[in-house]
Every structure is written in structure tokens, then in C-alpha cells.
Amino acid sequence: MMAKKSGLPEFLAFHRPYLGSEEIEEVVDTLRSGWLTLGPKTARFEEKFAAQVGARFAVATSSCTAALHLSLDGLGVGPGDEVITTPYTFPSTIASILYCGAKPVLADTLPEFPNIDPDAVAAAVTSRTKVILPVHFSGAPCEMDSLEQIASRCGAAIVEDAAHALPACYKGRAVGSIGRASCFSLYAGKNITAGEGGVLTTDDGDLAAQARIKRLHGISRDAWKRYTAEGSWYYEVQDLGFKYNMTDINAAIGLHQLDRVKAFHERRLQLVKLYNDKLRTVEGLTLPRPPGDVESSWHLYVIRIDPDQAGVSRDSLIEMLKADNIGSSVHFIPAHHHPYFQERLGWSGDLCPNASRLYRGAISLPLYPAMSDGDVEAVCASLERIVEESRA
């Protein structure tokens, strides 16, 4: 195959998970065990995940969306309540609020970074505010001190959408041990994966216990053991629940992915430094700079392009990179730009101007541990060439 101008003979995917022999062998062991669904490996994974983030409890779920829904439901969020969150997120954040029958209230982002602005949160608080739901965009923690102060004043709980944020720290505190609950994603494109899945972490024993029951139809906590020698056929429906459990097949992958967290993160930091070094002089590009005293997980590397300076629009640049064998993406289309939310909630495209402006110039470049230095150099060379030719 003839190489493109980037020098890449094959398409550089936007993301590719790393799965080693340990994950494969653990999955095979699970298949041979005959126990495929929620079971002992899920329990092991939960203990290991809780230790990773410094939380007392971890509840494994089928997705981060499920973890968010269980968190809000467990805190009693319902009709008449308001949950303040950011527009700069995946639709699942908003959907989890609507699942509870509550009203999502948007607070705009910071002017120069897509995390929620605490001043905007404070301005959005009403007597109906039940939860503040920040999203740690790209794995860079939000300004949690300010958000905790606001939550304390208005009597709200904080539930963190930490889908991007493993491992991340805010002023030395691991994300996953800060809010009343934190919700992580184990989707294929995340920093570690279980194929699919999510995790709710909390120090609240009652919340964890309720989540364990409601993730599996609301039946008694140890009902999954009923087909084992130590279990019983008898179970009780204790609450109206959901089908949100993780499976042992997913947990088998996740167990070994957790062993790789540190190595994966160190590699991401190396790649980020290389991107920063190579792109800092390219005209019209703004590089990501997480604000505050934080340690980002660097789930995403999102640049912003100024079409007037760079001579090329965001959408055209994405297509030019694709033609050069380089995958990229956009994170995220803000919630108030989606037709369904506009129609249902009365939102308009000019509701959160900071979020809209950041979105219009955003491009997510490939960033994952399996990338080589040469891959990053090829991406940067392609960007530099495209901008130079567009400005000519």
C-alpha cells in the first residue's frame, strides 16, 4: 500500500485498546468456568477498583450511564428536582438525569477549557437543586473545592461523571474518592477497558448497598449466588430495579487492565509531551492546558483550531487528516445543540456560549498507549503541513 503524505502506510485509528495475553487467558478461564455473568470475578474486580481510587466501595455496572443512573436514583433524585451539569458532555450524562424524571440545568464551561465553571454553577442553584454533576472532561478534574463549597451551601450532593478520569487527581485526591459518588466508564475507547462496563465508587455504604440491589432487578444482594453451593434458590424483590450488572467476562478483562493503569498513564504522558513539543509553534492551534492543581488522566488530547489563523476550518481539517491516513474525532457536541434536548427541554444553541465556542474549534487527536512516537510525529507533521499549505 502506498504511504500517504503523513508517511503512514496504514490508517492510524483514533483509538485502539491494548489487550495482552493476561486478559485473553482470564477470559478463556471465565468461559471454561461456566460462570459468565455477574459473579466472583466481578466481586474481585470491584475490590481492586475501589483500592485503585481510594474509595470504600465500588459497584460494577454495565456502563457508566448505568452507574450515573444508579447514583442519582440512590440519592433520591426524582420529579421536581434539578441537577446542575455541564453542556460539554456525552448525551448519557443528560439522559441519566431524565431517567430519574428530574430536570437537567446547564451551567456553562470555563472560557478556555471545557470543564464546568463554578461561577455558572453558583448562579444556577435554586431551591430545587438536588445534585451537582460535574464532568471531568478529557480526564482533567473540575474545580472541586469550589463545587463542594457550593454544594454544601445549598444542601446538594456531588456526583462526578468520571468517565474519562482514571487515573486522575485533584490536589492530591484521587478522582473516585471525592464526590458522594463517582462514575467511571470501561468502554472500549477509555483509558482502561472491560469491553463494556462502568463503575460506581462511593464511601457511602447505604448508597453502595442500594446500587448493588438495584443493578440486578432489585432482588436480594447475594441473589447471584443462588446457583452456587453456598447460595439458595430463594430470593426477594426488595425494590424496583434495573438490569445494570457487569458480567464476569467483562470483569476478566478489567482485572488485568487495572494492573496496567500506571504503565498506560505513563505512556500517555510521554505522548502528550511529544504532541506539545511538536505542535507548540503551529499557527492557529491552541493546545490543551488543564486548569488548576490537577493531574489529568489525559484520556483525550483535544486541540482547538482558529480557522482565521490556520486558514482551514475544523471540519475540513478532519477530512484532510483522514485523507492522510489519520483518524480524529470531536468531543463533544454540546448537549444544548442536540435536537431532542432542544425540543424536550426548551434549550437553544446560544444557551451556553463558552461551550459552543470551544466545540466549534475542537479536534481530538489520536492518543493511546499502543501508539509509537513515530505515530505522533506523523500526526504533527501532517497538521503542520496542512496548516502551512492552507495559509499559503
HELIX and SHEET records of a PDB file:
HELIX    1   1 SER A   21  SER A   33  1                                  13    
HELIX    2   2 PRO A   40  VAL A   53  1                                  14    
HELIX    3   3 CYS A   64  GLY A   74  1                                  11    
HELIX    4   4 PRO A   91  TYR A   99  1                                   9    
HELIX    5   5 PRO A  118  ALA A  124  1                                   7    
HELIX    6   6 PHE A  137  GLY A  139  5                                   3    
HELIX    7   7 MET A  144  CYS A  154  1                                  11    
HELIX    8   8 GLY A  205  LYS A  214  1                                  10    
HELIX    9   9 ALA A  223  TYR A  227  5                                   5    
HELIX   10  10 ASP A  248  ASP A  259  1                                  12    
HELIX   11  11 VAL A  261  LEU A  279  1                                  19    
HELIX   12  12 PRO A  307  ALA A  310  1                                   4    
HELIX   13  13 ARG A  314  ALA A  323  1                                  10    
HELIX   14  14 ALA A  335  HIS A  337  5                                   3    
HELIX   15  15 PRO A  339  LEU A  345  1                                   7    
HELIX   16  16 PRO A  353  ARG A  360  1                                   8    
HELIX   17  17 ASP A  373  ARG A  391  1                                  19    
SHEET    1   A 7 PHE A  57  THR A  61  0                                        
SHEET    2   A 7 GLY A 198  THR A 202 -1                                        
SHEET    3   A 7 ALA A 181  SER A 185 -1                                        
SHEET    4   A 7 ALA A 157  ASP A 161  1                                        
SHEET    5   A 7 THR A 129  LEU A 133  1                                        
SHEET    6   A 7 GLU A  82  THR A  85  1                                        
SHEET    7   A 7 LYS A 103  LEU A 106  1                                        
SHEET    1   B 3 ARG A 173  ALA A 174  0                                        
SHEET    2   B 3 CYS A 169  TYR A 170 -1                                        
SHEET    3   B 3 VAL A 294  GLU A 295 -1                                        
SHEET    1   C 3 LEU A 285  THR A 286  0                                        
SHEET    2   C 3 TYR A 301  ILE A 305 -1                                        
SHEET    3   C 3 ALA A 362  LEU A 365 -1                                        
END                                                                             
